[in-house]
Amino acid sequence: MKGDKVEIVIDTGGATKTYEVAATRAGRRVEVVNRRGLVEVTELTRSGSAVRTARFMASRVVALVEHPADDRHSRSAQGAGSATASTRAARNAGRIPQRRGSAVLSQPPADPDGEAGTP
């Protein structure tokens, strides 16, 4: 998701050098793969096409730090359809029935006689 980034710290002999790969646009993600002595950090589109790739020798990598996007970005991406904290608290208290699709997941009122409903 936009805002995800990965920092890679590389040992260059006498010092270290830091590189950064970030998801620069909405819908993109950053993927890290470690195989055959190489660390590969790739920014991918939704369809899986590589936008940019950074490759490093695994023996030279000092640190690899993944920074997920802030929660405020993900909350704004969910839009108006998400439940607020007060709505979630009311649902948990049983005041508002929970919905999945068009079906209501609350129990119907109990019959005082204990009999099944008659047609």
C-alpha positions, 0 to 999 in steps of 0.5 A: 500500500502507498506509504510502505517502505523498506530501508536496506543498510549495506556494509561497504567495507569501511562504512555503511550505506542506506537505500530505501525502496517505497511504494510511491503510488496507491495500490503498490506494495513492496516485497522482500525476497531472500534467495541464492545469496541475494536480497531483492526488494521490489516495488510491485503494482496491483497486477504484480508487475515490477516497477523498481527492483533493488538487489544486494548480496545477502552477505553485505546486508547489515539491516533490513527494516520494513516500515508499514504505512501509517494507520491514518492512510489505511483508515482514509482508504477504507472510506465512509463504509467503515464503522466508527469506534462508537458504532463498534462499541454499541455493536459489542454491547448488543444495542446495534445488530451486526450485519453481514451483507443483507442478513441481520446476525442478531437473535429474534425475540424469544417466544414467551410461551416457548413454542415455535412460531405458528403460521 
